[in-house]
Amino acid sequence: MASASHADEFPTLQALLEEHHSVEQQMADPALHNDQAKARKVGRRYAELNRVAEAYQRYCAATDDMEAARELAEEDPSFADEVTSLEEQTRQAHDALVDILTPRDPDDALDVILEVKSGEGGEESALFAADLARMYERYATTKGWSVTELSSTPTELGGFKDITMAIRAKGTPSPEEGVWAHLKYEGGVHRVQRIPVTESQGRIHTSAAGVFVMPEVEEDDEVEIDQNDLRIDVYRSSGPGGQSVNTTDSAVRITHIPTGIVVSMQNEKSQLQNRIAAMRVLASRLAAEARAKREAEASAQRLSQVRTVDRSERIRTYNFPENRISDHRTGFKAYNLDQVLSGSLDPVIQSAIDTDEAARLGKAGDE
């Protein structure tokens, strides 16, 4: 084992290693697993800290091997080549540890609530919203995540005026593998250019749909919601065209009066189930609002998710005639739109992750 002096290079490392030991003891306590929500949260933290501990162990082992090889090379020059190789391994282990220790979004390991809303373009926009929803569902499948539709307002041609989905990882993923770590970059206006099914002249139209992504609030997180701040309406569920699909008032609409946030749920069978689902989404939206406010106060250059579907605020363009996908924030461009819509989103999202990490590393270097 390497000496404790290795940790002296990294001011925050010792505290993280001590926390790793403490959380490891919590994980071994059977009582923790009586509370599944708390166990899941502790498990996520353990996965995050375990990455730090393992990276540190690799760095220590590489450093010790390099130092031993240097001592041997002083007595036997034939070890010189081995020293060069071990110096490179140590540098790589050092860089990997620095990367892991670079401050990252504390919500990265969380699951998400994702909403898609149609905007300019009428029925064509609603059809595009449905395309986006399917794209995210297929992408989630490639990641082994589960997708649960919480609510939707379908249209007669098979589109969606709006759809809300819960996307969750299985088990306790490490932060870089979390749902929020990947999908947080999807928030904004997505623009589509194609010939709509409703177009008789074969002309290309431009329309847009809005995507809003927020970390799902965990059960044991405290999001204070004053019941006096809520207006709760019940009504009958409806399908495409507005026709009633239920004979009881099972659908629920909750309005948070101070913020004006409105959440409607009608997919569950009972009013109680719809109310519980609506409160989950409301809690996540309020947490997202608080998060956005904190970030805005911390940085005027915050990348914000849009609340209105305005084509001028687009983050990405889906050009069907050219089979092209373009991300306007990162400069990413590819001509495999059909594959992206089938769930092959990784290269597009990776371009956003790389851009974000470069910004974080630059910020850390300035401090």
C-alpha positions as CSV (number, residue, x, y, z in Angstrom):
1,M,0.0,0.0,0.0
2,A,1.3,3.5,-0.8
3,S,2.2,5.9,1.9
4,A,-0.4,8.5,3.1
5,S,1.8,11.2,1.5
6,H,0.3,10.3,-1.9
7,A,-3.0,11.9,-0.8
8,D,-1.3,15.1,0.1
9,E,-1.3,16.1,-3.6
10,F,-5.1,16.3,-3.5
11,P,-6.5,18.6,-0.8
12,T,-10.1,17.1,-0.9
13,L,-9.1,13.5,-1.2
14,Q,-8.6,12.5,2.4
15,A,-12.1,13.7,3.4
16,L,-13.5,11.7,0.5
17,L,-11.6,8.5,1.5
18,E,-12.9,8.9,5.1
19,E,-16.4,9.3,3.9
20,H,-16.0,6.3,1.6
21,H,-15.1,4.2,4.7
22,S,-18.1,5.6,6.6
23,V,-20.6,4.9,3.8
24,E,-19.1,1.4,3.3
25,Q,-20.0,0.7,6.9
26,Q,-23.5,2.0,6.4
27,M,-24.0,-0.2,3.4
28,A,-23.1,-3.2,5.6
29,D,-25.8,-2.4,8.1
30,P,-28.9,-4.5,7.4
31,A,-31.1,-1.9,9.0
32,L,-30.3,0.5,6.1
33,H,-32.1,-1.7,3.6
34,N,-35.4,-1.5,5.5
35,D,-35.7,1.9,4.0
36,Q,-35.4,1.4,0.2
37,A,-35.3,5.1,-0.7
38,K,-32.5,5.8,1.8
39,A,-30.7,2.6,0.8
40,R,-30.8,3.7,-2.9
41,K,-29.5,7.2,-2.0
42,V,-26.6,5.8,0.1
43,G,-25.9,3.2,-2.6
44,R,-25.5,6.0,-5.1
45,R,-23.1,7.9,-2.9
46,Y,-21.1,4.7,-2.3
47,A,-20.8,4.1,-6.0
48,E,-19.5,7.6,-6.5
49,L,-17.0,7.4,-3.6
50,N,-15.9,3.9,-4.6
51,R,-14.7,5.3,-8.0
52,V,-12.6,7.8,-6.1
53,A,-11.1,5.1,-3.8
54,E,-10.4,2.7,-6.7
55,A,-8.8,5.5,-8.8
56,Y,-6.6,6.5,-5.8
57,Q,-5.6,2.9,-5.2
58,R,-4.5,2.6,-8.9
59,Y,-2.6,5.8,-8.6
60,C,-0.8,4.7,-5.4
61,A,0.0,1.3,-6.9
62,A,1.4,2.9,-10.1
63,T,3.4,5.4,-8.1
64,D,4.9,2.7,-5.8
65,D,5.8,0.5,-8.8
66,M,7.5,3.5,-10.6
67,E,9.5,4.4,-7.5
68,A,10.6,0.8,-7.0
69,A,11.7,0.6,-10.7
70,R,13.7,3.8,-10.4
71,E,15.6,2.4,-7.4
72,L,16.3,-0.8,-9.3
73,A,17.4,1.2,-12.4
74,E,20.0,3.0,-10.3
75,E,21.7,-0.4,-9.7
76,D,20.8,-2.0,-13.0
77,P,20.4,0.2,-16.2
78,S,18.4,-2.6,-17.9
79,F,15.4,-1.4,-15.8
80,A,15.4,2.0,-17.5
81,D,12.8,1.0,-20.2
82,E,10.5,-0.3,-17.5
83,V,10.8,3.0,-15.6
84,T,9.7,4.9,-18.7
85,S,6.6,2.6,-19.1
86,L,5.7,2.9,-15.4
87,E,6.1,6.7,-15.5
88,E,3.5,6.8,-18.3
89,Q,1.1,4.5,-16.4
90,T,1.5,6.8,-13.3
91,R,0.8,9.9,-15.4
92,Q,-2.4,8.2,-16.8
93,A,-3.5,7.1,-13.3
94,H,-2.8,10.7,-12.0
95,D,-4.9,12.3,-14.8
96,A,-7.7,9.8,-14.2
97,L,-7.8,10.6,-10.5
98,V,-7.8,14.4,-11.3
99,D,-10.7,13.9,-13.6
100,I,-12.7,12.0,-11.0
101,L,-12.0,14.6,-8.4
102,T,-13.0,17.5,-10.7
103,P,-16.3,18.9,-9.3
104,R,-19.3,17.5,-11.1
105,D,-23.1,17.9,-10.9
106,P,-24.2,16.3,-7.6
107,D,-27.4,15.1,-9.3
108,D,-25.7,13.1,-12.0
109,A,-26.7,9.7,-10.6
110,L,-30.4,10.6,-10.3
111,D,-33.3,9.5,-12.4
112,V,-35.3,12.0,-14.4
113,I,-38.7,13.3,-15.3
114,L,-38.7,14.2,-19.0
115,E,-41.5,16.2,-20.7
116,V,-42.0,16.8,-24.4
117,K,-44.4,19.5,-25.6
118,S,-45.5,20.4,-29.1
119,G,-45.0,24.0,-30.2
120,E,-45.1,25.9,-33.4
121,G,-46.3,23.8,-36.3
122,G,-49.7,22.4,-35.1
123,E,-50.2,18.7,-35.9
124,E,-46.7,18.4,-37.4
125,S,-45.2,19.6,-34.2
126,A,-47.3,17.1,-32.2
127,L,-46.0,14.3,-34.5
128,F,-42.5,15.4,-34.0
129,A,-43.0,15.4,-30.2
130,A,-44.1,11.8,-30.5
131,D,-40.9,11.1,-32.5
132,L,-38.8,12.6,-29.8
133,A,-40.6,10.6,-27.1
134,R,-39.9,7.4,-29.0
135,M,-36.3,8.4,-29.5
136,Y,-35.8,8.8,-25.7
137,E,-37.6,5.6,-25.0
138,R,-35.4,3.7,-27.4
139,Y,-32.3,5.4,-26.1
140,A,-33.3,4.4,-22.5
141,T,-33.7,0.8,-23.7
142,T,-30.1,0.8,-25.0
143,K,-29.0,1.9,-21.6
144,G,-31.0,-0.7,-19.7
145,W,-33.2,2.0,-18.1
146,S,-36.9,1.8,-17.6
147,V,-39.5,4.3,-19.0
148,T,-42.8,4.9,-17.4
149,E,-45.4,7.2,-19.1
150,L,-46.9,9.4,-16.4
151,S,-49.2,11.5,-18.6
152,S,-49.9,12.4,-22.2
153,T,-52.3,14.3,-24.4
154,P,-52.4,12.4,-27.7
155,T,-53.7,13.8,-31.0
156,E,-55.8,12.1,-33.7
157,L,-52.9,11.5,-36.0
158,G,-50.8,9.8,-33.4
159,G,-48.8,12.8,-32.1
160,F,-48.6,14.3,-28.6
161,K,-49.5,17.8,-27.5
162,D,-47.5,16.8,-24.5
163,I,-46.1,13.7,-22.8
164,T,-44.4,13.2,-19.5
165,M,-42.2,10.2,-18.7
166,A,-40.2,8.9,-15.8
167,I,-36.8,7.4,-16.9
168,R,-35.0,5.4,-14.3
169,A,-31.8,3.4,-14.0
170,K,-31.7,0.0,-12.5
171,G,-29.6,-0.5,-9.3
172,T,-27.3,2.2,-8.1
173,P,-25.3,3.6,-11.1
174,S,-22.2,5.6,-10.7
175,P,-22.6,9.3,-11.4
176,E,-21.2,9.2,-14.9
177,E,-23.6,6.4,-15.8
178,G,-26.7,8.1,-14.3
179,V,-29.8,9.1,-16.2
180,W,-29.5,12.8,-15.4
181,A,-25.8,12.7,-16.3
182,H,-26.9,12.0,-19.9
183,L,-30.3,13.5,-20.4
184,K,-29.8,16.8,-18.7
185,Y,-28.4,18.2,-21.9
186,E,-31.6,17.5,-23.8
187,G,-33.6,20.4,-22.3
188,G,-34.5,23.1,-24.8
189,V,-36.2,23.5,-28.2
190,H,-35.7,20.8,-30.8
191,R,-36.4,22.0,-34.4
192,V,-37.5,19.7,-37.2
193,Q,-37.3,20.3,-41.0
194,R,-39.3,17.8,-43.1
195,I,-42.3,17.4,-45.4
196,P,-45.3,16.9,-43.1
197,V,-47.8,14.1,-43.7
198,T,-50.4,16.9,-43.9
199,E,-48.5,18.7,-46.7
200,S,-50.0,18.1,-50.1
201,Q,-47.5,20.2,-52.2
202,G,-44.4,18.4,-51.0
203,R,-42.9,21.5,-49.3
204,I,-40.5,21.3,-46.4
205,H,-41.8,22.8,-43.2
206,T,-40.0,23.8,-40.1
207,S,-41.6,23.2,-36.7
208,A,-40.5,22.7,-33.1
209,A,-41.1,20.8,-29.9
210,G,-39.8,21.6,-26.5
211,V,-38.1,19.2,-24.1
212,F,-37.8,19.8,-20.4
213,V,-35.7,17.5,-18.2
214,M,-35.4,17.5,-14.4
215,P,-33.9,15.2,-11.8
216,E,-36.6,13.2,-10.1
217,V,-36.9,14.1,-6.4
218,E,-36.1,11.2,-4.2
219,E,-38.7,10.1,-1.6
220,D,-36.5,11.2,1.4
221,D,-35.6,14.5,-0.1
222,E,-37.4,17.4,1.5
223,V,-39.3,19.5,-0.9
224,E,-41.7,21.6,1.1
225,I,-45.1,22.0,-0.5
226,D,-47.7,23.9,1.4
227,Q,-51.1,22.4,0.7
228,N,-52.6,25.9,1.0
229,D,-50.5,26.8,-2.1
230,L,-52.3,24.2,-4.2
231,R,-55.4,24.3,-6.3
232,I,-56.6,20.7,-7.1
233,D,-59.1,20.1,-9.9
234,V,-60.5,16.7,-10.9
235,Y,-62.1,15.9,-14.3
236,R,-62.7,13.0,-16.6
237,S,-59.8,11.6,-18.6
238,S,-59.8,12.3,-22.3
239,G,-58.3,10.8,-25.4
240,P,-57.5,12.1,-28.9
241,G,-59.8,14.9,-30.0
242,G,-61.0,15.4,-26.4
243,Q,-63.4,12.5,-26.2
244,S,-64.0,11.2,-22.7
245,V,-62.4,7.8,-22.0
246,N,-63.5,7.5,-18.4
247,T,-66.9,7.7,-16.7
248,T,-65.4,9.0,-13.4
249,D,-63.5,12.1,-12.4
250,S,-60.2,10.3,-12.1
251,A,-57.9,12.8,-13.8
252,V,-56.2,15.4,-11.6
253,R,-54.8,18.8,-12.3
254,I,-52.7,20.5,-9.6
255,T,-51.8,24.2,-9.8
256,H,-49.0,25.5,-7.6
257,I,-50.3,29.0,-7.1
258,P,-47.1,30.8,-6.1
259,T,-45.2,29.6,-9.2
260,G,-48.0,29.0,-11.6
261,I,-46.7,25.5,-12.3
262,V,-49.6,23.2,-13.5
263,V,-49.3,19.4,-13.5
264,S,-52.1,17.2,-15.0
265,M,-52.3,13.4,-14.7
266,Q,-54.9,11.1,-16.2
267,N,-53.1,7.9,-17.1
268,E,-53.6,6.1,-13.8
269,K,-56.9,4.3,-13.0
270,S,-57.8,6.1,-9.8
271,Q,-57.9,9.7,-8.7
272,L,-55.5,8.9,-5.8
273,Q,-52.9,7.3,-8.1
274,N,-53.1,10.3,-10.4
275,R,-52.7,12.7,-7.5
276,I,-49.7,10.9,-6.2
277,A,-48.1,10.9,-9.6
278,A,-48.9,14.6,-10.1
279,M,-47.3,15.4,-6.7
280,R,-44.1,13.6,-7.7
281,V,-43.8,15.6,-10.9
282,L,-44.7,18.8,-9.1
283,A,-42.0,18.2,-6.4
284,S,-39.4,17.6,-9.2
285,R,-40.5,20.7,-11.0
286,L,-40.2,22.8,-7.9
287,A,-36.8,21.4,-7.2
288,A,-35.7,22.1,-10.8
289,E,-36.9,25.7,-10.4
290,A,-34.9,26.1,-7.2
291,R,-31.9,24.6,-8.9
292,A,-32.2,26.9,-11.9
293,K,-32.4,29.9,-9.5
294,R,-29.2,28.8,-7.7
295,E,-27.4,28.3,-10.9
296,A,-28.5,31.6,-12.3
297,E,-27.2,33.4,-9.2
298,A,-23.9,31.5,-9.5
299,S,-23.4,32.1,-13.2
300,A,-24.9,34.5,-15.6
301,Q,-23.8,32.2,-18.5
302,R,-25.9,29.2,-17.3
303,L,-27.3,27.0,-20.0
304,S,-31.0,27.3,-19.4
305,Q,-33.8,25.0,-20.5
306,V,-36.6,26.9,-22.2
307,R,-40.2,27.0,-21.0
308,T,-41.6,28.3,-24.2
309,V,-41.2,26.6,-27.5
310,D,-39.7,29.4,-29.6
311,R,-37.8,28.3,-32.7
312,S,-35.2,31.0,-32.2
313,E,-34.1,29.3,-28.9
314,R,-33.4,26.0,-30.6
315,I,-30.6,23.7,-29.3
316,R,-30.8,21.1,-32.1
317,T,-32.1,20.7,-35.6
318,Y,-33.4,17.4,-37.2
319,N,-33.2,17.8,-40.9
320,F,-35.0,14.8,-42.6
321,P,-34.3,15.6,-46.3
322,E,-30.6,15.5,-45.6
323,N,-30.8,12.9,-42.8
324,R,-28.8,15.4,-40.7
325,I,-28.7,16.0,-37.0
326,S,-27.0,19.2,-35.7
327,D,-26.4,20.4,-32.2
328,H,-26.1,24.1,-32.1
329,R,-24.4,24.3,-28.7
330,T,-21.5,21.9,-29.4
331,G,-21.1,22.1,-33.1
332,F,-21.8,18.4,-33.5
333,K,-23.2,17.3,-36.9
334,A,-23.8,13.9,-38.4
335,Y,-25.8,12.4,-41.3
336,N,-27.4,9.5,-39.5
337,L,-30.7,11.1,-38.3
338,D,-32.6,7.8,-38.9
339,Q,-30.2,6.0,-36.5
340,V,-30.4,8.8,-33.9
341,L,-34.2,8.6,-33.9
342,S,-33.9,4.9,-33.4
343,G,-32.1,5.5,-30.1
344,S,-28.4,6.0,-31.2
345,L,-28.1,9.2,-29.3
346,D,-24.7,8.5,-27.6
347,P,-22.5,10.5,-30.0
348,V,-24.8,13.5,-29.8
349,I,-25.0,13.4,-26.0
350,Q,-21.2,12.7,-25.7
351,S,-20.5,16.0,-27.6
352,A,-22.5,17.8,-24.9
353,I,-20.7,15.9,-22.1
354,D,-17.3,16.7,-23.6
355,T,-18.2,20.4,-23.9
356,D,-19.5,20.5,-20.3
357,E,-16.4,18.7,-18.9
358,A,-14.0,21.0,-20.8
359,A,-15.9,23.9,-19.2
360,R,-15.7,22.3,-15.7
361,L,-12.0,21.5,-16.0
362,G,-11.4,25.1,-17.2
363,K,-13.3,26.5,-14.2
364,A,-11.4,24.2,-11.8
365,G,-8.1,25.4,-13.3
366,D,-9.1,29.0,-12.7
367,E,-9.8,28.5,-9.0
